[in-house]
């Protein structure tokens, strides 16, 4: 009886080795999926941060990706608090030489109406 048990175990072990050997090349060939650092960083930005990030990437993609990777490392290690302020991000890009320009507008709320500053001033005259 013990000889049969040993034979069964040997057969099972051989079969397991064959299955593992067949599965190993499949897992080795799968490319490592790495998320785009810009997309990953967007999760840690405030409401206008993605706009600043996209504008910087349109001017210098490689440098922006390197900065995004550094910011992600700082966020993940706990050295940087989130959400990252868009003004700080804008200042950072300008300091490293990316002249990011973000469209801004001033709006005024008067009597339940929101008006652009230009329109408001032209109506006041």
C-alpha positions in Angstrom: 0.0 0.0 0.0 2.8 2.4 0.7 4.4 1.6 -2.7 1.2 2.7 -4.4 1.0 5.9 -2.3 4.6 6.7 -3.3 3.9 6.0 -6.9 0.8 8.3 -6.8 2.8 11.1 -5.2 5.5 10.7 -7.8 3.0 10.9 -10.6 1.3 13.9 -9.1 4.7 15.7 -8.6 5.7 15.0 -12.2 2.3 16.4 -13.4 2.7 19.5 -11.2 6.2 20.2 -12.6 4.9 19.9 -16.1 2.0 22.3 -15.4 4.3 24.8 -13.7 6.8 24.6 -16.6 4.1 25.2 -19.1 2.7 28.1 -17.2 6.1 29.8 -16.5 6.7 31.0 -20.2 3.2 32.5 -20.3 3.8 34.7 -17.3 7.3 35.7 -18.4 5.9 36.9 -21.8 3.3 39.2 -20.4 4.5 42.8 -20.6 4.5 44.8 -17.3 1.7 47.3 -17.5 2.9 50.6 -16.2 0.4 53.3 -15.7 1.3 56.7 -17.2 2.8 58.8 -14.5 0.7 61.8 -15.6 -2.6 59.9 -15.3 -1.6 58.5 -11.9 -0.6 61.9 -10.6 -3.9 63.4 -11.6 -5.5 61.5 -8.7 -3.5 63.6 -6.2 -4.1 67.0 -7.7 -6.8 69.6 -6.8 -9.5 70.7 -9.2 -7.3 72.8 -11.7 -4.2 70.6 -11.3 -4.9 68.3 -14.3 -5.3 71.4 -16.5 -1.8 72.7 -15.4 -0.3 69.2 -15.8 -1.7 68.8 -19.4 -0.5 72.2 -20.4 3.0 71.4 -19.1 3.0 68.1 -20.9 2.0 69.7 -24.2 5.1 71.9 -23.9 7.7 69.3 -22.7 6.3 65.8 -22.3 9.6 64.1 -21.2 10.4 66.6 -18.4 6.8 66.7 -17.2 6.8 62.9 -16.9 10.1 63.0 -14.9 8.6 65.6 -12.6 5.4 63.6 -12.2 7.4 60.5 -11.3 9.3 62.5 -8.6 6.0 63.9 -7.2 4.5 60.4 -7.1 7.4 59.1 -5.2 7.1 61.9 -2.7 3.3 61.4 -2.3 3.7 57.7 -1.8 6.4 58.0 0.8 4.3 60.6 2.7 6.7 63.5 2.2 4.1 65.5 0.2 0.5 66.2 1.3 -2.4 65.8 -1.1 -4.2 67.2 -2.9 -1.4 69.1 -4.6 -2.3 72.7 -5.1 -2.5 73.8 -8.8 -0.7 77.1 -8.0 2.2 75.2 -6.4 2.3 72.9 -9.4 2.3 75.9 -11.8 5.1 77.5 -9.9 7.1 74.3 -9.9 6.9 74.0 -13.7 7.8 77.6 -14.2 10.9 77.2 -11.9 12.2 74.3 -14.0 11.7 76.2 -17.2 8.3 75.2 -18.6 6.4 78.5 -19.1 2.9 77.1 -18.4 0.0 79.5 -19.1 -3.4 78.7 -17.8 -6.5 80.5 -18.9 -8.0 82.5 -16.1 -11.1 84.6 -15.8 -12.7 86.7 -13.2 -16.5 86.4 -12.7 -18.8 88.5 -10.6 -22.0 87.3 -9.0 -24.5 90.1 -8.9 -28.2 89.7 -8.3 -28.1 86.0 -9.0 -26.3 86.5 -12.3 -22.7 85.4 -13.0 -20.9 87.7 -15.4 -17.4 87.9 -16.7 -15.5 90.9 -15.4 -15.1 92.4 -18.9 -18.9 92.2 -19.5 -19.7 93.6 -16.1 -17.4 96.6 -16.5 -18.8 97.4 -20.0 -22.3 97.4 -18.6 -21.4 99.7 -15.7 -20.3 102.5 -18.0 
